[in-house]
């Protein structure tokens, strides 16, 4: 495709001066790698969920995430992050030569010409998803319309998140056959794993007892959680609290307070199941949060009653059918809590008294079920868009594997 005069001028301008040094990148891992670029600020959760779903959908796939700033840290070895190269033709070509992506997903807009051109030159399939009209509204886009037109021609498919975005894509020359009008990309919960045998055996041992779960409770929150539990027990004496301490300090605090308050406690790590006299089950083993969300219709998410923690992602609870209670300090996941609260799937509490009152209200099965259904609607809101993206990438990677070497 012949380059436009505007693009040629851009290339000449960005080529001035010596080629900058590339950042120190980790070695490219073996196997298939998808490069996912998050161009829109403030959408780290959206991109994280998409990356993890891609990884889950294809065995051995690695996903490299870039953005205006590093979107998030990850302990998943299949999910990588890297700094973008400078917008210099030599640097962008070096970035693509290093990572050798098997597919590219560009989110939103704000296309970087040299980076997009370098990716297109590698021959890998490219997808623009969650395209927003505002992502193509810079001064350069308005005055040099041939530049975004040339760049958009490299994408195999464009998913527009609004009518305005769809109209903008058409205005910029994207063929109708390449455009899909999809719902906006929104984060949703992934069902955390749990051994079905544990779910069945624990459910049987509970014998229909009402249960609530306090997840990731910090040491300063333990007293409030136990006070709330005692309050709720006044109206439901068989109520069981499953308490998951965030760390060793919270574990020690819970143990001491249960002893002082004569609350009978058993530890999950001891292999003990709760009986009729158990008031607190201490869920002290890692990586079993999915089990507790499955058996508890109501969950309080810790790190939210104290400042400085920022709360935790509520979509994991909502995805497994648990009504969500949370404190006022959830700055790290404010949009997620807002979405759930607006739908009636989450309720804010401020202290032990309001937490106890909320638990008392929600242990009625019909109340928890209403919130759970509302939560399910929220976490599945963007499912069709996610599935569409995953299907496109799967098809592109399959075609690349079947193509000539």
C-alpha positions in Angstrom: 0.0 0.0 0.0 1.4 3.4 -1.1 2.2 5.7 1.8 0.3 9.0 1.9 2.2 12.3 1.9 1.0 12.9 5.5 2.4 9.6 6.7 5.7 10.1 4.8 6.1 13.5 6.5 5.4 11.8 9.9 8.0 9.1 9.2 10.6 11.7 8.3 9.8 13.8 11.4 10.1 10.8 13.8 13.3 9.6 12.1 15.3 12.7 13.0 18.2 12.3 15.2 20.0 9.1 16.3 17.9 5.9 16.9 17.0 5.7 20.6 18.0 2.7 22.6 15.4 0.1 23.2 14.3 -0.7 26.7 15.7 -3.8 28.3 13.2 -6.4 27.4 12.9 -9.9 28.8 13.6 -12.7 26.3 10.7 -13.7 24.2 9.2 -16.9 25.4 8.8 -19.9 23.1 5.4 -20.6 21.5 2.6 -18.4 20.4 2.5 -14.8 21.7 -0.3 -12.2 21.3 0.6 -8.6 21.7 -2.3 -6.7 23.4 -1.9 -2.9 23.5 -4.1 -0.9 25.9 -4.1 2.6 24.4 -7.0 4.0 26.5 -5.9 5.2 30.0 -7.6 3.8 33.0 -8.7 0.5 31.5 -6.2 -1.8 33.1 -8.9 -4.1 34.5 -10.6 -4.5 31.2 -7.3 -5.4 29.5 -6.2 -7.8 32.3 -9.5 -9.7 32.0 -9.2 -10.0 28.2 -5.5 -11.2 28.5 -6.4 -13.8 31.0 -9.3 -15.1 29.0 -7.1 -15.4 25.9 -4.6 -17.4 27.9 -7.3 -19.6 29.3 -8.8 -20.2 25.8 -5.6 -21.4 24.1 -3.1 -23.8 25.5 0.4 -22.5 25.8 -0.5 -18.9 24.7 1.5 -16.0 26.1 0.1 -12.5 26.1 2.2 -9.4 26.1 0.5 -6.3 27.4 1.6 -2.7 26.8 0.0 0.6 27.5 0.6 4.3 28.2 2.0 3.1 31.5 2.5 -0.5 32.7 -1.2 -1.5 33.3 -0.6 -3.9 36.1 1.7 -6.4 37.6 1.1 -10.1 37.1 2.3 -13.3 38.8 1.1 -15.3 35.8 4.1 -16.5 33.8 1.9 -16.5 30.6 1.0 -12.8 31.0 3.9 -10.4 30.3 4.2 -6.6 30.4 6.6 -4.4 28.6 7.4 -0.7 28.1 6.5 0.7 24.7 9.5 1.7 22.4 9.9 5.3 21.4 7.9 6.2 18.2 11.0 6.1 16.0 11.0 3.7 13.0 14.1 1.9 14.1 12.9 1.5 17.7 9.4 0.3 16.7 10.9 -2.2 14.2 13.2 -3.4 16.9 10.3 -3.9 19.3 8.4 -6.1 16.7 11.6 -8.0 15.8 12.2 -8.8 19.5 8.7 -9.9 20.5 7.7 -11.4 17.1 3.9 -11.3 17.9 1.7 -14.0 16.3 -1.3 -11.6 16.5 -1.9 -8.0 17.6 -4.9 -6.7 19.5 -5.0 -2.9 19.7 -7.6 -1.5 22.1 -9.6 1.7 21.6 -7.5 4.0 19.2 -4.7 6.5 19.5 -2.8 4.6 16.8 0.9 5.0 16.8 1.9 5.1 13.1 5.4 3.6 13.2 4.4 0.9 15.7 1.3 -0.1 13.7 3.3 -0.1 10.4 6.1 -2.3 12.0 3.5 -4.8 13.2 1.8 -4.9 9.8 5.1 -5.5 8.1 5.6 -8.6 10.1 2.5 -10.2 8.5 0.7 -11.1 11.7 -3.1 -10.7 11.9 -4.2 -7.5 13.6 -7.4 -6.6 15.4 -8.7 -3.2 16.6 -11.2 -3.8 19.4 -13.3 -1.6 21.6 -12.7 1.2 19.0 -14.0 4.5 20.3 -14.7 7.6 18.3 -12.7 9.7 20.7 -9.7 7.5 20.1 -9.5 9.1 16.6 -10.1 12.7 17.5 -6.6 14.1 17.9 -5.5 17.1 15.9 -3.4 14.9 13.7 -6.4 12.6 13.0 -8.6 15.6 12.1 -6.1 17.3 9.8 -4.2 14.4 8.3 -7.1 12.0 7.9 -5.1 9.9 5.4 -2.8 8.8 8.2 -5.5 6.9 10.3 -7.0 5.7 7.0 -3.7 4.1 6.0 -3.2 2.6 9.5 -6.7 1.2 9.8 -6.3 -0.6 6.5 -3.8 -2.9 8.2 -6.4 -4.3 10.7 -8.2 -7.5 9.7 -11.3 -6.7 11.9 -12.5 -3.6 13.7 -14.9 -3.9 16.7 -16.6 -0.6 17.3 -18.1 0.0 20.8 -20.7 2.7 19.9 -22.7 4.0 17.0 -20.4 7.0 16.9 -17.4 4.8 16.7 -18.9 2.8 13.9 -19.7 5.9 12.0 -16.1 7.2 12.5 -14.6 3.9 11.2 -16.8 4.2 8.1 -15.7 7.8 7.7 -12.1 6.7 7.8 -12.6 4.2 5.1 -12.9 0.9 6.9 -14.9 -1.4 4.7 -18.3 -2.5 6.2 -17.3 -6.1 5.9 -14.5 -5.5 8.5 -16.6 -3.6 11.0 -18.5 -5.3 13.9 -20.7 -3.2 16.2 -20.1 -4.7 19.6 -20.9 -3.8 23.2 -18.1 -1.9 25.1 -15.4 -4.0 26.5 -16.0 -4.3 30.2 -14.3 -6.4 32.9 -16.1 -9.4 34.3 -15.3 -12.0 36.8 -13.7 -15.3 36.0 -14.9 -18.3 37.9 -12.1 -19.2 40.4 -11.4 -22.9 40.6 -12.5 -25.3 43.3 -12.4 -29.0 43.7 -15.9 -30.3 43.3 -15.4 -32.9 46.0 -14.5 -30.2 48.5 -17.7 -28.3 47.5 -19.9 -31.3 47.8 -18.4 -32.5 51.2 -18.4 -29.0 52.7 -22.0 -28.4 51.6 -23.0 -31.7 53.1 -21.3 -30.9 56.4 -23.1 -27.6 56.6 -26.5 -29.3 56.5 -28.3 -26.3 55.4 -26.7 -23.9 57.9 -26.7 -20.2 56.9 -23.2 -19.1 55.9 -21.3 -15.9 55.1 -17.8 -15.4 54.0 -15.3 -12.7 54.9 -12.5 -12.7 52.2 -9.0 -11.3 52.6 -9.7 -9.7 56.0 -6.9 -7.5 57.3 -5.8 -7.6 61.0 -7.5 -4.2 61.8 -10.8 -5.5 60.3 -10.9 -8.8 62.2 -12.6 -7.3 65.3 -15.3 -5.6 63.1 -16.0 -8.9 61.2 -16.3 -10.9 64.4 -18.5 -8.3 66.1 -20.7 -8.3 63.0 -20.9 -12.1 63.2 -22.0 -12.0 66.8 -24.7 -9.5 66.0 -26.0 -11.5 63.2 -26.0 -14.7 65.3 -28.6 -13.1 67.6 -31.3 -13.6 65.0 -29.7 -16.7 63.4 -27.9 -18.7 66.0 -26.7 -21.4 63.5 -25.0 -18.8 61.4 -21.4 -19.8 60.3 -18.7 -17.4 59.4 -15.9 -18.5 57.0 -13.1 -16.1 57.7 -10.2 -15.8 55.3 -7.3 -13.8 56.9 -5.2 -11.7 54.5 -1.9 -12.6 56.3 -0.3 -14.1 59.4 -1.2 -11.0 61.5 -4.9 -11.3 60.6 -4.7 -15.0 61.3 -3.3 -14.5 64.8 -5.8 -11.7 65.5 -8.7 -14.0 64.6 -7.4 -16.8 66.6 -6.9 -14.7 69.7 -10.3 -12.9 69.5 -12.2 -16.2 68.9 -10.5 -17.6 72.0 -11.3 -14.5 74.1 -14.9 -14.3 72.9 -15.5 -18.1 73.3 -16.3 -18.5 69.6 -15.6 -22.0 68.6 -13.2 -22.0 65.7 -11.8 -24.7 63.4 -9.0 -24.4 60.9 -9.5 -25.6 57.3 -5.8 -26.5 57.1 -6.3 -29.0 60.0 -8.6 -30.9 57.8 -11.6 -30.2 60.1 -15.1 -29.7 58.9 -17.4 -27.4 60.9 -20.1 -29.0 63.1 -23.2 -27.6 64.7 -21.2 -25.9 67.5 -18.6 -24.3 65.1 -19.0 -20.5 64.9 -16.0 -19.7 62.7 -14.2 -21.7 60.1 -10.8 -20.2 59.5 -10.1 -20.5 55.8 -6.3 -20.3 56.1 -5.2 -22.2 53.0 -4.2 -20.2 49.9 -5.9 -20.6 46.4 -9.2 -21.8 47.8 -11.2 -18.6 47.5 -13.3 -20.2 44.8 -14.5 -22.8 47.2 -15.8 -20.3 49.7 -17.5 -18.1 47.2 -19.4 -21.2 46.0 -20.7 -22.2 49.4 -21.4 -18.7 50.8 -24.3 -16.7 49.3 -23.0 -13.6 51.0 -19.4 -12.3 51.0 -17.7 -9.4 52.7 -14.6 -8.4 50.8 -11.8 -7.3 53.1 -9.2 -4.5 52.7 -12.1 -2.1 52.3 -12.9 -1.0 55.9 -9.4 0.4 56.3 -7.6 3.0 54.3 -4.5 2.2 52.3 -5.6 -1.2 51.0 -7.8 -0.3 48.1 -10.1 -3.3 48.4 -10.2 -6.3 46.1 -11.8 -7.2 42.8 -15.4 -7.9 43.5 -16.1 -9.7 40.2 -14.7 -13.0 41.4 -17.4 -13.2 44.1 -20.2 -12.0 41.7 -19.2 -14.5 39.1 -19.7 -17.4 41.6 -23.1 -16.2 42.8 -22.2 -14.5 46.0 -23.8 -11.2 47.1 -21.1 -8.6 47.8 -20.6 -6.4 50.9 -17.7 -4.0 51.0 -16.3 -1.0 52.9 -15.8 2.5 51.7 -12.1 2.2 50.8 -12.1 0.4 47.4 -10.2 2.9 45.3 -8.4 0.2 43.3 -11.6 -1.2 42.0 -14.0 1.7 42.2 -15.6 1.3 38.8 -16.3 -2.4 39.4 -18.0 -1.7 42.8 -20.0 1.1 41.2 -21.3 -1.1 38.5 -22.3 -3.8 40.9 -23.8 -1.3 43.4 -25.8 0.4 40.7 -27.2 -3.0 39.6 -28.2 -3.9 43.2 -25.5 -6.6 43.4 -23.3 -5.0 46.1 -23.9 -3.1 49.3 -21.6 -0.7 51.1 -21.0 -1.0 54.9 -19.1 1.3 57.1 -18.5 -0.5 60.4 -19.2 -3.6 62.4 -22.8 -2.5 63.1 -23.7 -1.9 59.5 -21.9 -5.1 58.4 -23.8 -7.1 61.0 -27.1 -5.6 59.9 -26.3 -6.3 56.2 -25.4 -9.9 56.9 -28.6 -10.4 58.9 -30.7 -9.0 56.0 -28.9 -11.0 53.4 -28.9 -14.5 55.0 -32.6 -14.6 53.9 -32.2 -16.7 50.8 -34.5 -14.6 48.6 -32.5 -11.4 49.3 -29.1 -12.9 48.6 -30.5 -14.6 45.4 -31.7 -11.2 44.1 -28.3 -9.7 44.5 -26.6 -12.7 43.1 -28.7 -12.6 39.9 -28.0 -8.9 39.6 -24.3 -9.6 39.9 -24.4 -12.3 37.3 -26.0 -9.8 34.9 -23.2 -7.4 35.5 -20.3 -9.9 35.1 -21.7 -11.3 31.9 -22.5 -7.9 30.3 -19.4 -7.9 28.1 -19.3 -11.7 27.5 -20.3 -11.5 23.9 -17.6 -9.0 23.1 -15.0 -11.0 24.9 -16.0 -14.2 23.0 -16.0 -12.4 19.7 -12.4 -11.2 20.3 -11.3 -14.6 21.4 -12.8 -16.2 18.3 -11.1 -13.8 16.0 -7.7 -14.4 17.6 -8.2 -18.1 17.6 -9.0 -18.1 13.9 -6.1 -15.8 13.1 -3.6 -18.0 15.1 -5.0 -21.2 13.5 -4.7 -19.7 10.0 -1.1 -18.6 10.8 -0.2 -22.2 11.9 -1.8 -23.7 8.8 -0.2 -21.2 6.4 3.2 -21.6 4.6 6.3 -21.6 6.8 
